[in-house]
Amino acid sequence: MATLDGMIRKATMVAVCGLAMFAVSPSQAQQATEIHLTYSKGQFQPTEVRAPADKPITFRVKNLDGKAMEFESKSLRVEKVVAANSEGIVNVRALKPGRYEFYDDFNEKARGALTVQ
């Protein structure tokens, strides 16, 4: 009888530990808002984008130019080089409401902004 009780306890502990491994905090479980940007002729399109507050964001930056560009933002704390004729993905943490500017670090005239509401 003692061995059966021991086996049940072990099985219960294994089940509890297994469930704990799959526990995810609410912020991790949130689906990211996707924002699609293109970069062509040295400019972002669109130049103004919006996203909801307190939700992670994924930028999909498609570089249509024949040379690399660098998606950068000091306020978003991100930078990502996107090779010519390719796509880069930039993940951003959940943000508070505000305006966050971004630019091409290789061409600072190419600018855009994210408004979080």
DSSP file (Angstrom, degrees, kcal/mol; ACC not computed):
  #  RESIDUE AA STRUCTURE BP1 BP2  ACC     N-H-->O    O-->H-N    N-H-->O    O-->H-N    TCO  KAPPA ALPHA  PHI   PSI    X-CA   Y-CA   Z-CA
    1    1 A M     >        0   0    0      0, 0.0     4,-2.2     0, 0.0     5,-0.2   0.000 360.0 360.0 360.0 -39.4    0.0    0.0    0.0
    2    2 A A  H  >  +     0   0    0      1,-0.2     4,-2.1     2,-0.2     5,-0.1   0.867 360.0  52.1 -62.2 -36.4    2.8    2.4    0.8
    3    3 A T  H  > S+     0   0    0      2,-0.2     4,-2.3     1,-0.2    -1,-0.2   0.870 107.3  51.8 -69.9 -35.2    4.3    2.0   -2.7
    4    4 A L  H  > S+     0   0    0      2,-0.2     4,-2.3     1,-0.2    -2,-0.2   0.925 110.5  48.2 -64.9 -44.6    1.0    2.8   -4.3
    5    5 A D  H  X S+     0   0    0     -4,-2.2     4,-2.4     1,-0.2    -2,-0.2   0.913 112.2  50.0 -60.9 -42.2    0.7    6.0   -2.2
    6    6 A G  H  X S+     0   0    0     -4,-2.1     4,-2.4     1,-0.2    -2,-0.2   0.893 110.3  49.7 -62.9 -41.1    4.2    6.9   -3.2
    7    7 A M  H  X S+     0   0    0     -4,-2.3     4,-2.6     2,-0.2    -1,-0.2   0.895 110.6  49.9 -66.2 -39.8    3.6    6.3   -6.9
    8    8 A I  H  X S+     0   0    0     -4,-2.3     4,-2.5     2,-0.2    -2,-0.2   0.918 111.0  49.4 -65.4 -42.7    0.4    8.5   -6.8
    9    9 A R  H  X S+     0   0    0     -4,-2.4     4,-2.5     2,-0.2    -2,-0.2   0.927 112.2  47.9 -61.6 -44.3    2.3   11.3   -5.1
   10   10 A K  H  X S+     0   0    0     -4,-2.4     4,-2.6     1,-0.2    -2,-0.2   0.923 111.9  49.4 -62.6 -43.9    5.1   11.1   -7.6
   11   11 A A  H  X S+     0   0    0     -4,-2.6     4,-2.2     1,-0.2    -1,-0.2   0.897 111.2  49.9 -62.8 -39.7    2.6   11.1  -10.5
   12   12 A T  H  X S+     0   0    0     -4,-2.5     4,-2.5     2,-0.2    -1,-0.2   0.924 111.1  48.9 -63.9 -44.5    0.9   14.1   -9.0
   13   13 A M  H  X S+     0   0    0     -4,-2.5     4,-2.7     1,-0.2     5,-0.2   0.904 110.7  50.5 -62.6 -42.0    4.1   16.0   -8.6
   14   14 A V  H  X S+     0   0    0     -4,-2.6     4,-2.4     1,-0.2    -1,-0.2   0.911 111.5  48.6 -62.4 -42.4    5.1   15.2  -12.2
   15   15 A A  H  X S+     0   0    0     -4,-2.2     4,-2.2     2,-0.2    -2,-0.2   0.916 112.1  48.1 -64.7 -43.5    1.8   16.4  -13.4
   16   16 A V  H  X S+     0   0    0     -4,-2.5     4,-2.1     2,-0.2    -2,-0.2   0.925 113.3  47.5 -63.7 -44.9    2.0   19.7  -11.4
   17   17 A C  H  X S+     0   0    0     -4,-2.7     4,-1.6     1,-0.2    -1,-0.2   0.898 110.8  52.5 -63.5 -40.0    5.6   20.3  -12.6
   18   18 A G  H  X S+     0   0    0     -4,-2.4     4,-0.8    -5,-0.2    -1,-0.2   0.908 110.3  47.1 -62.8 -42.1    4.5   19.6  -16.2
   19   19 A L  H >X S+     0   0    0     -4,-2.2     3,-0.6     1,-0.2     4,-0.6   0.874 107.7  56.8 -66.8 -37.1    1.6   22.1  -16.0
   20   20 A A  H >< S+     0   0    0     -4,-2.1     3,-0.8     1,-0.2    -1,-0.2   0.843 100.3  58.9 -63.7 -33.1    3.9   24.7  -14.4
   21   21 A M  H 3< S+     0   0    0     -4,-1.6    -1,-0.2     1,-0.2    -2,-0.2   0.815 108.0  46.0 -65.1 -29.6    6.2   24.5  -17.4
   22   22 A F  H << S+     0   0    0     -4,-0.8    -1,-0.2    -3,-0.6    -2,-0.2   0.482  83.5 116.6 -93.9  -3.1    3.4   25.5  -19.7
   23   23 A A    <<  -     0   0    0     -3,-0.8     2,-0.4    -4,-0.6    -3,-0.0  -0.480  46.4-169.4 -67.1 133.5    2.1   28.4  -17.6
   24   24 A V        -     0   0    0     -2,-0.2    -2,-0.1     5,-0.0     5,-0.0  -0.980  22.1-118.8-128.3 136.5    2.5   31.7  -19.5
   25   25 A S    >>  -     0   0    0     -2,-0.4     4,-1.7     1,-0.1     3,-0.6  -0.364  32.8-109.9 -68.8 155.7    2.1   35.1  -18.1
   26   26 A P  H 3> S+     0   0    0      0, 0.0     4,-0.9     0, 0.0    -1,-0.1   0.856 117.7  53.9 -56.4 -37.5   -0.7   37.2  -19.7
   27   27 A S  H 34 S+     0   0    0      1,-0.2     3,-0.3     2,-0.2    67,-0.0   0.854 109.4  48.0 -68.8 -32.3    1.8   39.6  -21.4
   28   28 A Q  H <4 S+     0   0    0     -3,-0.6    -1,-0.2     1,-0.2    -3,-0.0   0.808 109.0  54.4 -74.4 -28.5    3.6   36.6  -23.0
   29   29 A A  H  < S+     0   0    0     -4,-1.7    -1,-0.2     2,-0.1    -2,-0.2   0.665  84.0 109.3 -80.9 -15.4    0.4   35.1  -24.2
   30   30 A Q  S  < S-     0   0    0     -4,-0.9     2,-0.4    -3,-0.3    25,-0.0  -0.335  73.3-120.5 -65.3 139.9   -0.8   38.2  -26.0
   31   31 A Q        -     0   0    0      1,-0.1     2,-0.1    -2,-0.0    -1,-0.1  -0.655  32.5-119.1 -76.3 131.9   -0.8   38.1  -29.8
   32   32 A A        -     0   0    0     -2,-0.4     2,-0.5    23,-0.1    25,-0.3  -0.425  19.5-117.7 -72.9 146.9    1.4   40.8  -31.2
   33   33 A T  E     -a   57   0A   0     23,-2.8    25,-3.0    19,-0.1     2,-0.5  -0.742  31.0-139.7 -79.8 127.1    0.0   43.6  -33.4
   34   34 A E  E     -a   58   0A   0     -2,-0.5     2,-0.5    23,-0.2    25,-0.2  -0.779  17.3-170.4 -95.0 132.4    1.6   43.3  -36.9
   35   35 A I  E     -a   59   0A   0     23,-3.0    25,-3.0    -2,-0.5     2,-0.5  -0.986   9.6-152.5-121.2 123.6    2.6   46.4  -38.7
   36   36 A H  E     +a   60   0A   0     -2,-0.5     2,-0.4    23,-0.2    25,-0.2  -0.845  18.3 174.9 -99.5 125.0    3.6   46.1  -42.4
   37   37 A L  E     -a   61   0A   0     23,-2.8    25,-2.8    -2,-0.5     2,-0.4  -0.956  15.0-156.2-124.2 145.5    6.0   48.7  -43.8
   38   38 A T  E     -aB  62  45A   0      7,-2.6     7,-2.3    -2,-0.4     2,-0.5  -0.919   4.8-153.5-115.2 151.5    7.7   48.9  -47.1
   39   39 A Y  E     +aB  63  44A   0     23,-2.8    25,-2.8    -2,-0.4    26,-0.7  -0.973  29.4 154.2-124.7 114.5   10.9   50.7  -47.8
   40   40 A S  E >   + B   0  43A   0      3,-2.3     3,-1.3    -2,-0.5    -2,-0.1  -1.000  61.5   2.3-146.1 138.9   11.3   51.9  -51.4
   41   41 A K  T 3  S-     0   0    0     -2,-0.3    -1,-0.1     1,-0.3     3,-0.1   0.846 130.4 -56.5  53.2  37.0   13.2   54.8  -53.1
   42   42 A G  T 3  S+     0   0    0      1,-0.2     2,-0.3    68,-0.0    -1,-0.3   0.702 117.4 101.3  73.1  21.4   14.6   55.7  -49.7
   43   43 A Q  E <   -B   40   0A   0     -3,-1.3    -3,-2.3    67,-0.1     2,-0.3  -0.980  66.9-123.8-138.5 149.4   11.2   56.2  -48.0
   44   44 A F  E     -B   39   0A   0     -2,-0.3    -5,-0.2    67,-0.3    67,-0.1  -0.679  29.6-128.0 -85.8 144.4    8.9   54.3  -45.6
   45   45 A Q  E    S+B   38   0A   0     -7,-2.3    -7,-2.6    -2,-0.3     2,-0.1  -0.979  94.1  22.8-134.9 124.8    5.3   53.5  -46.7
   46   46 A P  S    S-     0   0    0      0, 0.0    -1,-0.3     0, 0.0     3,-0.1   0.707  75.0-166.2 -73.7 164.3    3.2   54.3  -44.8
   47   47 A T  S    S+     0   0    0      1,-0.2    66,-2.7    -2,-0.1     2,-0.5   0.702  77.3  49.3 -88.0 -20.4    5.1   56.9  -42.8
   48   48 A E  E     +d  113   0B   0     64,-0.2     2,-0.3    66,-0.0    66,-0.2  -0.982  68.6 170.3-122.8 124.4    2.5   57.0  -40.0
   49   49 A V  E     -d  114   0B   0     64,-2.5    66,-2.8    -2,-0.5     2,-0.3  -0.895  16.6-147.2-130.0 160.9    1.2   53.8  -38.4
   50   50 A R  E     +d  115   0B   0     -2,-0.3    66,-0.2    64,-0.2    64,-0.0  -0.925  14.7 174.0-129.7 152.9   -0.9   53.0  -35.3
   51   51 A A  E     -d  116   0B   0     64,-1.9    66,-2.1    -2,-0.3     2,-0.1  -0.983  35.4 -99.5-151.6 155.2   -1.0   50.3  -32.7
   52   52 A P    >   -     0   0    0      0, 0.0     3,-0.6     0, 0.0    43,-0.3  -0.448  43.7-106.2 -75.7 151.8   -2.9   49.6  -29.5
   53   53 A A  T 3  S+     0   0    0      1,-0.2    43,-0.2    -2,-0.1    41,-0.1  -0.318  95.8  22.2 -71.6 157.8   -1.3   50.3  -26.1
   54   54 A D  T 3  S+     0   0    0     41,-3.5    -1,-0.2     1,-0.1    40,-0.2   0.776  98.6 105.9  57.9  33.4   -0.1   47.6  -23.8
   55   55 A K  S <  S-     0   0    0     -3,-0.6    40,-0.6    40,-0.3    -1,-0.1  -0.996  75.1-107.6-140.6 134.4    0.3   45.0  -26.6
   56   56 A P        -     0   0    0      0, 0.0   -23,-2.8     0, 0.0     2,-0.4  -0.181  34.6-146.4 -58.9 155.7    3.5   43.7  -28.2
   57   57 A I  E     -aC  33  92A   0     35,-2.4    35,-3.3   -25,-0.3     2,-0.5  -0.971  11.4-161.5-129.0 140.1    4.2   44.9  -31.8
   58   58 A T  E     -aC  34  91A   0    -25,-3.0   -23,-3.0    -2,-0.4     2,-0.5  -0.980   9.5-157.0-120.7 118.4    5.8   43.1  -34.7
   59   59 A F  E     -aC  35  90A   0     31,-3.2    31,-2.6    -2,-0.5     2,-0.7  -0.818   0.6-161.7 -90.3 129.9    7.1   45.3  -37.6
   60   60 A R  E     -aC  36  89A   0    -25,-3.0   -23,-2.8    -2,-0.5     2,-0.7  -0.942  13.0-168.9-109.4 106.8    7.5   43.5  -40.9
   61   61 A V  E     -aC  37  88A   0     27,-2.9    27,-2.8    -2,-0.7     2,-0.7  -0.868   6.0-164.1-105.2 113.6    9.8   45.7  -42.9
   62   62 A K  E     -aC  38  87A   0    -25,-2.8   -23,-2.8    -2,-0.7     2,-0.8  -0.869   7.1-154.9-100.2 113.2   10.0   44.9  -46.6
   63   63 A N  E     +aC  39  86A   0     23,-3.0    23,-0.8    -2,-0.7    22,-0.3  -0.788  18.8 173.1 -90.4 108.9   13.1   46.5  -48.2
   64   64 A L        +     0   0    0    -25,-2.8   -24,-0.2    -2,-0.8    -1,-0.1   0.487  48.1 102.1 -92.9  -4.7   12.4   46.9  -52.0
   65   65 A D  S    S-     0   0    0    -26,-0.7    20,-1.5     2,-0.2    21,-0.1  -0.298  81.3-118.4 -77.7 164.5   15.5   49.0  -52.6
   66   66 A G  S    S+     0   0    0     18,-0.2     2,-0.3    19,-0.1    18,-0.2   0.355  94.2  53.6 -84.8   4.7   18.7   47.6  -54.1
   67   67 A K  S    S-     0   0    0     16,-0.1    18,-0.2    15,-0.0    -2,-0.2  -0.954  93.1 -90.8-137.2 159.9   20.8   48.4  -51.0
   68   68 A A        -     0   0    0     -2,-0.3     2,-0.3    16,-0.1    15,-0.2  -0.210  36.8-166.6 -65.2 155.2   20.5   47.6  -47.3
   69   69 A M  E     -E   82   0B   0     13,-2.1    13,-3.4    -4,-0.1     2,-0.5  -0.930  15.0-134.2-135.3 161.8   18.7   49.8  -44.9
   70   70 A E  E     -E   81   0B   0     -2,-0.3    35,-2.5    11,-0.3     2,-0.6  -0.937   9.2-149.1-124.9 111.5   18.6   49.9  -41.1
   71   71 A F  E     +EF  80 104B   0      9,-2.6     9,-2.4    -2,-0.5     2,-0.3  -0.663  34.5 169.4 -73.6 118.4   15.3   50.2  -39.3
   72   72 A E  E     +EF  79 103B   0     31,-2.7    31,-2.5    -2,-0.6     2,-0.3  -0.983  22.1 171.5-139.0 147.2   16.1   52.2  -36.1
   73   73 A S  E  >> -E   78   0B   0      5,-2.4     5,-2.0    -2,-0.3     4,-0.8  -0.888  17.5-165.0-154.1 121.6   14.3   53.9  -33.3
   74   74 A K  T  45S+     0   0    0     -2,-0.3     3,-0.2     3,-0.2    -1,-0.1   0.912  96.7  49.6 -69.1 -42.9   15.9   55.3  -30.1
   75   75 A S  T  45S+     0   0    0     26,-0.4    -1,-0.2     1,-0.2    27,-0.1   0.813 116.1  41.6 -70.3 -29.4   12.4   55.6  -28.4
   76   76 A L  T  45S-     0   0    0     25,-0.4    17,-0.3     2,-0.2    -1,-0.2   0.611 105.4-132.9 -87.0 -13.4   11.5   52.0  -29.3
   77   77 A R  T  <5 +     0   0    0     -4,-0.8     2,-0.3     1,-0.2    -3,-0.2   0.928  62.6 121.2  59.5  49.7   15.0   50.8  -28.5
   78   78 A V  E   < +E   73   0B   0     -5,-2.0    -5,-2.4    12,-0.0     2,-0.3  -0.971  34.9 174.3-138.0 153.8   15.4   48.7  -31.7
   79   79 A E  E     +E   72   0B   0     -2,-0.3     2,-0.3    -7,-0.2    -7,-0.2  -0.920   6.5 172.0-156.0 138.8   17.6   48.5  -34.7
   80   80 A K  E     -E   71   0B   0     -9,-2.4    -9,-2.6    -2,-0.3     2,-0.4  -0.939  25.4-139.1-151.8 121.8   17.6   46.0  -37.5
   81   81 A V  E     -E   70   0B   0     -2,-0.3     2,-0.5   -11,-0.3   -11,-0.3  -0.695  18.8-161.8 -80.2 131.0   19.5   45.9  -40.8
   82   82 A V  E     -E   69   0B   0    -13,-3.4   -13,-2.1    -2,-0.4     3,-0.1  -0.967  16.6-130.9-116.9 117.2   17.3   44.7  -43.6
   83   83 A A    >   -     0   0    0     -2,-0.5     3,-1.0   -15,-0.2   -20,-0.3  -0.127  39.5 -76.1 -62.5 160.6   19.2   43.5  -46.7
   84   84 A A  T 3  S+     0   0    0      1,-0.2   -18,-0.2   -18,-0.2    -1,-0.2  -0.282 114.5   5.1 -56.8 139.9   18.4   44.7  -50.1
   85   85 A N  T 3  S+     0   0    0    -20,-1.5     2,-0.3   -22,-0.3    -1,-0.2   0.861 113.6  97.3  52.1  43.9   15.2   43.1  -51.6
   86   86 A S  E <   -C   63   0A   0     -3,-1.0   -23,-3.0   -23,-0.8     2,-0.4  -0.854  69.1-109.4-146.0-177.7   14.4   41.3  -48.5
   87   87 A E  E     -C   62   0A   0     -2,-0.3     2,-0.4   -25,-0.2   -25,-0.2  -0.953  21.2-163.6-124.1 140.3   12.2   41.4  -45.4
   88   88 A G  E     -C   61   0A   0    -27,-2.8   -27,-2.9    -2,-0.4     2,-0.5  -0.920   9.9-145.0-120.4 149.5   13.1   42.0  -41.7
   89   89 A I  E     -C   60   0A   0     -2,-0.4     2,-0.5   -29,-0.2   -29,-0.2  -0.957  12.8-171.8-116.5 129.2   11.1   41.4  -38.6
   90   90 A V  E     -C   59   0A   0    -31,-2.6   -31,-3.2    -2,-0.5     2,-0.4  -0.975   8.5-156.0-123.5 117.7   11.4   43.7  -35.6
   91   91 A N  E     -C   58   0A   0     -2,-0.5     2,-0.4   -33,-0.2   -33,-0.2  -0.792  10.8-168.9 -96.0 134.5    9.7   42.7  -32.3
   92   92 A V  E     -C   57   0A   0    -35,-3.3   -35,-2.4    -2,-0.4     3,-0.1  -0.962  21.7-116.5-125.9 139.2    8.8   45.5  -29.9
   93   93 A R        -     0   0    0     -2,-0.4   -38,-0.2   -17,-0.3   -36,-0.1  -0.108  52.0 -73.0 -62.4 167.1    7.7   45.1  -26.3
   94   94 A A        -     0   0    0    -40,-0.2     2,-0.3   -38,-0.1    -1,-0.2  -0.433  60.3-150.9 -62.3 138.1    4.2   46.3  -25.2
   95   95 A L        -     0   0    0    -40,-0.6   -41,-3.5   -43,-0.3   -40,-0.3  -0.801  11.5-122.7-118.6 155.1    4.2   50.1  -25.2
   96   96 A K        -     0   0    0     -2,-0.3    20,-0.1   -43,-0.2   -41,-0.0  -0.508  55.8 -73.0 -82.6 160.5    2.4   52.9  -23.3
   97   97 A P  S    S+     0   0    0      0, 0.0     2,-0.3     0, 0.0    20,-0.2  -0.245  86.4  91.2 -55.6 142.2    0.4   55.5  -25.3
   98   98 A G  E    S- G   0 116B   0     18,-2.0    18,-3.2    -3,-0.1     2,-0.5  -0.946  74.7 -71.6 158.6-175.6    2.6   58.0  -27.2
   99   99 A R  E     - G   0 115B   0     -2,-0.3     2,-0.5    16,-0.2    16,-0.2  -0.952  37.9-171.2-114.6 128.5    4.4   58.7  -30.4
  100  100 A Y  E     - G   0 114B   0     14,-3.2    14,-3.3    -2,-0.5     2,-0.2  -0.975  10.5-149.9-124.7 117.6    7.5   56.8  -31.3
  101  101 A E  E     - G   0 113B   0     -2,-0.5   -26,-0.4    12,-0.2   -25,-0.4  -0.588  13.5-175.4 -89.8 149.7    9.6   57.8  -34.3
  102  102 A F  E     + G   0 112B   0     10,-2.5    10,-2.5    -2,-0.2     2,-0.3  -0.933   5.2 171.8-136.3 162.0   11.7   55.5  -36.5
  103  103 A Y  E     -FG  72 111B   0    -31,-2.5   -31,-2.7    -2,-0.3     2,-0.7  -0.959  41.4 -92.2-158.2 170.2   14.1   56.1  -39.3
  104  104 A D  E >   -FG  71 107B   0      6,-1.8     3,-1.5     3,-0.7     6,-0.3  -0.869  29.9-152.9 -91.6 116.5   16.6   54.4  -41.7
  105  105 A D  T 3  S+     0   0    0    -35,-2.5     3,-0.3    -2,-0.7    -1,-0.1   0.728  96.8  52.3 -65.1 -21.1   20.0   54.8  -40.0
  106  106 A F  T 3  S+     0   0    0      1,-0.3    -1,-0.3   -36,-0.2     2,-0.2   0.572 124.5  26.3 -88.1 -10.2   21.7   54.8  -43.4
  107  107 A N  E X   - G   0 104B   0     -3,-1.5     3,-2.4   -37,-0.2    -3,-0.7  -0.649  68.2-172.7-152.0  83.8   19.4   57.5  -44.7
  108  108 A E  E 3  S+     0   0B   0     -3,-0.3    -3,-0.1     1,-0.3    -2,-0.0   0.559  80.3  71.6 -66.1  -6.8   18.1   59.7  -41.9
  109  109 A K  E 3  S+     0   0B   0      1,-0.1     2,-0.9    -5,-0.1    -1,-0.3   0.729  79.8  84.6 -75.2 -21.6   15.8   61.6  -44.3
  110  110 A A  E <   +     0   0B   0     -3,-2.4    -6,-1.8    -6,-0.3     2,-0.3  -0.728  67.0 159.2 -84.0 106.9   13.7   58.4  -44.4
  111  111 A R  E     + G   0 103B   0     -2,-0.9   -67,-0.3    -8,-0.2     2,-0.3  -0.903  17.1 166.0-132.4 156.2   11.5   58.8  -41.3
  112  112 A G  E     - G   0 102B   0    -10,-2.5   -10,-2.5    -2,-0.3     2,-0.3  -0.929  19.3-135.6-154.8 177.3    8.2   57.5  -39.9
  113  113 A A  E     -dG  48 101B   0    -66,-2.7   -64,-2.5    -2,-0.3     2,-0.5  -1.000   2.8-148.0-147.6 145.4    6.2   57.4  -36.7
  114  114 A L  E     -dG  49 100B   0    -14,-3.3   -14,-3.2    -2,-0.3     2,-0.6  -0.952  13.8-158.4-108.7 126.1    4.2   54.9  -34.6
  115  115 A T  E     -dG  50  99B   0    -66,-2.8   -64,-1.9    -2,-0.5     2,-0.5  -0.937   6.4-161.3-105.7 122.3    1.3   56.3  -32.6
  116  116 A V  E      dG  51  98B   0    -18,-3.2   -18,-2.0    -2,-0.6   -66,-0.0  -0.900 360.0 360.0-105.5 127.0    0.3   54.0  -29.7
  117  117 A Q              0   0    0    -66,-2.1    -1,-0.1    -2,-0.5   -18,-0.0   0.358 360.0 360.0-123.6 360.0   -3.2   54.7  -28.3
